[in-house]
Amino acid sequence: MTHLTAREIDNMSLEARKKRLNELQEEMLLLRAEQALGGSASNPGAYKQVKRSIARLKTKMLESRQE
């Protein structure tokens, strides 16, 4: 499951956020490799979902750091 909502992220601890961020970055790496090899993506919207979920996580982590 690649899609994360802001509510799900709010309910996570800092360690869970870091772990999920690493998982999403690894998934992004795999999706990029799949695209680079010229293969058709199994889920064309997955790249966009992963990218947005990473952005949401990073934003929430920055907000919690500033509080």
N, CA, C and O of each residue as an XYZ file, in Angstrom:
268
protein
N       0.844     -1.173      0.000
C       0.000      0.000      0.000
C       0.889      1.236      0.000
O       1.598      1.495      0.972
N       0.853      1.973     -1.054
C       1.754      3.111     -1.184
C       1.124      4.420     -0.752
O       1.838      5.345     -0.364
N      -0.178      4.522     -0.810
C      -0.831      5.791     -0.533
C      -0.975      6.015      0.970
O      -1.519      5.166      1.676
N      -0.491      7.150      1.458
C      -0.638      7.532      2.858
C      -1.441      8.816      2.944
O      -1.198      9.762      2.195
N      -2.390      8.845      3.853
C      -3.136     10.070      4.060
C      -2.495     10.862      5.190
O      -1.719     10.319      5.978
N      -2.821     12.136      5.264
C      -2.282     12.986      6.320
C      -2.714     12.472      7.689
O      -1.950     12.548      8.651
N      -3.924     11.955      7.779
C      -4.427     11.427      9.053
C      -3.604     10.216      9.504
O      -3.274     10.096     10.683
N      -3.277      9.330      8.578
C      -2.458      8.158      8.917
C      -1.080      8.590      9.407
O      -0.542      8.016     10.353
N      -0.521      9.593      8.764
C       0.804     10.078      9.137
C       0.767     10.724     10.521
O       1.700     10.563     11.307
N      -0.315     11.458     10.823
C      -0.455     12.091     12.133
C      -0.473     11.060     13.256
O       0.017     11.324     14.354
N      -1.035      9.892     12.983
C      -1.141      8.843     14.008
C       0.143      8.039     14.173
O       0.223      7.201     15.071
N       1.142      8.270     13.339
C       2.402      7.527     13.414
C       3.379      8.187     14.381
O       3.360      9.402     14.579
N       4.228      7.360     14.975
C       5.313      7.903     15.787
C       6.441      8.344     14.852
O       6.418      8.048     13.657
N       7.410      9.042     15.397
C       8.532      9.523     14.583
C       9.308      8.358     13.979
O       9.709      8.407     12.816
N       9.516      7.316     14.769
C      10.246      6.149     14.265
C       9.475      5.451     13.147
O      10.069      5.004     12.165
N       8.171      5.360     13.294
C       7.343      4.734     12.256
C       7.385      5.561     10.976
O       7.404      5.012      9.874
N       7.399      6.890     11.129
C       7.485      7.766      9.957
C       8.799      7.560      9.229
O       8.826      7.472      8.002
N       9.893      7.483      9.984
C      11.210      7.285      9.366
C      11.273      5.940      8.644
O      11.800      5.846      7.535
N      10.730      4.902      9.282
C      10.740      3.570      8.678
C       9.920      3.564      7.389
O      10.346      3.009      6.376
N       8.735      4.190      7.436
C       7.864      4.230      6.259
C       8.493      5.049      5.138
O       8.348      4.717      3.962
N       9.198      6.130      5.509
C       9.886      6.948      4.509
C      10.942      6.115      3.781
O      11.056      6.188      2.558
N      11.702      5.334      4.521
C      12.710      4.471      3.892
C      12.069      3.445      2.964
O      12.581      3.179      1.877
N      10.948      2.870      3.396
C      10.245      1.893      2.553
C       9.761      2.538      1.254
O       9.889      1.962      0.174
N       9.204      3.739      1.380
C       8.703      4.427      0.188
C       9.835      4.825     -0.757
O       9.679      4.763     -1.977
N      10.962      5.229     -0.203
C      12.096      5.594     -1.050
C      12.640      4.373     -1.792
O      13.053      4.479     -2.947
N      12.641      3.223     -1.134
C      13.064      1.996     -1.815
C      12.086      1.626     -2.928
O      12.490      1.193     -4.007
N      10.796      1.803     -2.649
C       9.784      1.516     -3.666
C       9.933      2.462     -4.856
O       9.776      2.051     -6.005
N      10.234      3.724     -4.578
C      10.445      4.707     -5.647
C      11.639      4.293     -6.505
O      11.601      4.413     -7.730
N      12.682      3.811     -5.867
C      13.862      3.358     -6.593
C      13.510      2.211     -7.543
O      13.970      2.177     -8.684
N      12.703      1.287     -7.068
C      12.286      0.165     -7.917
C      11.434      0.637     -9.096
O      11.580      0.145    -10.215
N      10.550      1.587     -8.833
C       9.700      2.111     -9.911
C      10.532      2.857    -10.952
O      10.271      2.754    -12.151
N      11.521      3.599    -10.497
C      12.401      4.305    -11.433
C      13.193      3.324    -12.283
O      13.357      3.525    -13.487
N      13.683      2.260    -11.651
C      14.445      1.249    -12.380
C      13.571      0.578    -13.428
O      14.017      0.315    -14.545
N      12.337      0.306    -13.064
C      11.394     -0.320    -14.006
C      11.158      0.592    -15.206
O      11.097      0.124    -16.343
N      11.026      1.890    -14.953
C      10.828      2.842    -16.044
C      12.086      2.946    -16.907
O      11.997      3.021    -18.133
N      13.242      2.951    -16.273
C      14.496      3.121    -16.998
C      14.764      1.940    -17.929
O      15.369      2.094    -18.990
N      14.309      0.770    -17.519
C      14.519     -0.414    -18.346
C      13.544     -0.477    -19.515
O      13.647     -1.360    -20.367
N      12.612      0.444    -19.557
C      11.702      0.509    -20.689
C      10.487     -0.371    -20.563
O       9.670     -0.447    -21.481
N      10.358     -1.035    -19.437
C       9.184     -1.874    -19.239
C       7.972     -1.038    -18.926
O       8.082      0.075    -18.412
N       6.819     -1.578    -19.238
C       5.597     -0.850    -18.905
C       5.310     -1.046    -17.425
O       5.458     -2.149    -16.898
N       4.908     -0.001    -16.773
C       4.641     -0.055    -15.349
C       3.429     -0.940    -15.076
O       2.443     -0.907    -15.813
N       3.515     -1.724    -14.017
C       2.397     -2.579    -13.661
C       1.226     -1.735    -13.150
O       0.061     -2.092    -13.326
N       1.560     -0.615    -12.519
C       0.545      0.332    -12.059
C       1.038      1.727    -12.416
O       1.912      2.254    -11.728
N       0.513      2.336    -13.455
C       1.019      3.623    -13.923
C       0.894      4.754    -12.900
O       1.682      5.699    -12.937
N      -0.069      4.678    -11.997
C      -0.256      5.730    -11.015
C       0.589      5.558     -9.764
O       0.598      6.432     -8.897
N       1.295      4.447     -9.663
C       2.065      4.156     -8.453
C       3.192      5.162     -8.245
O       3.461      5.564     -7.113
N       3.845      5.568     -9.316
C       4.964      6.509     -9.215
C       4.489      7.817     -8.580
O       5.138      8.359     -7.686
N       3.359      8.307     -9.053
C       2.807      9.566     -8.542
C       2.374      9.423     -7.080
O       2.607     10.328     -6.279
N       1.750      8.303     -6.726
C       1.308      8.079     -5.357
C       2.483      8.010     -4.396
O       2.438      8.594     -3.313
N       3.526      7.307     -4.783
C       4.695      7.170     -3.921
C       5.365      8.524     -3.738
O       5.759      8.890     -2.630
N       5.486      9.254     -4.822
C       6.114     10.573     -4.765
C       5.352     11.505     -3.811
O       5.960     12.212     -3.007
N       4.038     11.498     -3.908
C       3.218     12.355     -3.043
C       3.260     11.899     -1.589
O       3.271     12.729     -0.681
N       3.283     10.597     -1.362
C       3.358     10.094      0.007
C       4.679     10.478      0.663
O       4.713     10.817      1.846
N       5.765     10.427     -0.102
C       7.074     10.850      0.414
C       7.030     12.328      0.771
O       7.543     12.730      1.815
N       6.425     13.133     -0.080
C       6.321     14.568      0.185
C       5.489     14.827      1.438
O       5.846     15.681      2.249
N       4.393     14.106      1.604
C       3.552     14.270      2.798
C       4.326     13.921      4.060
O       4.272     14.642      5.056
N       5.046     12.807      4.006
C       5.825     12.381      5.170
C       6.886     13.416      5.532
O       7.027     13.784      6.698
N       7.622     13.877      4.544
C       8.680     14.854      4.806
C       8.112     16.154      5.355
O       8.718     16.774      6.229
N       6.956     16.571      4.853
C       6.319     17.792      5.327
C       5.909     17.648      6.788
O       6.175     18.536      7.599
N       5.265     16.537      7.128
C       4.831     16.314      8.507
C       6.023     16.204      9.453
O       5.956     16.670     10.591
N       7.111     15.592      8.992
C       8.306     15.467      9.829
C       8.912     16.844     10.086
O       9.366     17.122     11.196
N       8.925     17.697      9.084
C       9.448     19.049      9.243
C       8.558     19.874     10.168
O       9.058     20.626     11.005
N       7.243     19.736     10.020
C       6.319     20.461     10.893
C       6.480     20.062     12.351
O       6.453     20.911     13.241
N       6.648     18.753     12.594
C       6.800     18.298     13.973
C       8.141     18.736     14.556
O       8.255     18.926     15.767
N       9.133     18.894     13.725
C      10.451     19.357     14.182
C      10.408     20.831     14.601
O      11.130     21.245     15.508
N       9.562     21.612     13.938
C       9.484     23.041     14.206
C       8.628     23.355     15.428
O       8.713     24.457     15.970
N       7.814     22.417     15.866
C       6.936     22.673     17.014
C       7.650     22.578     18.328
O       7.037     22.770     19.379
